C-alpha cells in the first residue's frame, strides 16, 4: 500500500469513553439547530397571548418537547447514514460516523426520544400537540429514508417542519390559527428554504453537488430562483392582506402599527433576497445574525408588531 493510499483511508472509528459518549450524543442532537424551535412562540405572539405566566410555562414545555423530537430525528438520521458519512470529507467528523457514538446507541437514544416526546406531550399538553409531534417525527424520518430524494417534495417537507414549529405553540395553548398566519409563515419558510438550496447550488462546484445534498443535481438554479421569488411574493401578499384586514378595527392606538409593520416586513424580505440573489443565503439564523441591517429591521418589525398587539 502506497503512502497516498494510506492517507486516503478513513480514520478508524474511535472507542467511546464515559465522557465522550454523552458529549457525542449532545453534538449529534445539533444544539445549534435548537434556535429554530423558538418558532413555537409564533402563534401565541401573533394572538397577543405571549406574556401570560401560564403561557410562558407551557411554551417552555413545548420548546423542550419539540427539541427532543428534532434531536431524535438527527440521531436516527446520523445512525442510518454512518457508513456514507465516513466517506464524506466533512460529515466524517460527526460523532456517529467518527465512532464517538456507536450506531446502536444512536438508534436506541433516537428511538426513545421519538416515543417519549409525543407521549410527554399527551400528558403535559393536549392530544393535538402529541399528534402534531408524532406527525413531525414521522414526516422527518420519512424524509431521512426516502423523501429527500423526491423532487419538490423535499422542499415541501422541510418547509412543513418550520410551519409545524410555528403551529405547535398555538395548538398546545388552544389558540386558533388564522389563515393569514399559516400562509405567511408557510411561504416565508419556503422562501428561506429554497433560497438556501439556491445558494448551495450556486456556490457548490458541479461535480460536488450530489455529495453536498442528494437532489441538488436535479434542480436547476433557474427553478430554485423561481421558487424563492414566488414564495417571497406570496408571503408579502398574505402579510399585507392580514395587516389591511385589521384596518377598520385598529385606530385606538397612537399610530396604525399593524399597517406600518408592512413596511418593515417587506424591507426584511427584500434585504434577505439580496443574500439569496448573491447565493449567500445559508441557514436563516446565520443570515439574520450576520447582517446587522437585517437584524435591525427585524427588531423594528417586532417592535411595531408588539405595539399593534398591545394596541398602543
Secondary structure, 3 states (H helix, E strand, C coil): CCHHHHHHCCCCCCCCCCCHHHHHHHHHCCHHHHHHHHHHHHHHHHCCCCCCHHHHHHHHHHHHHHHHHHHHHHHHHHHHCHHHHHCCCCHHHCHHHHCCCCHHHHHHHHHHHHHHHHHHHHHHCCHHHHHHHHHHHHHHHHHHHCHHHCCCHHHHHHHHHHHHHHHHHHHHHCCCCCHHHHHHHHHHHHHHHHHHHHHHHHHCCHHHHHHHCCCCCCCCHHHHHHHHHHHHHHHHHHHHHHHHHCCCCCCCCCCCHHHHHHHHHHHHHHHHHHHHHHCCCCCHHHHHHHCHHHHHHHHHHHHHHHHHHHCC
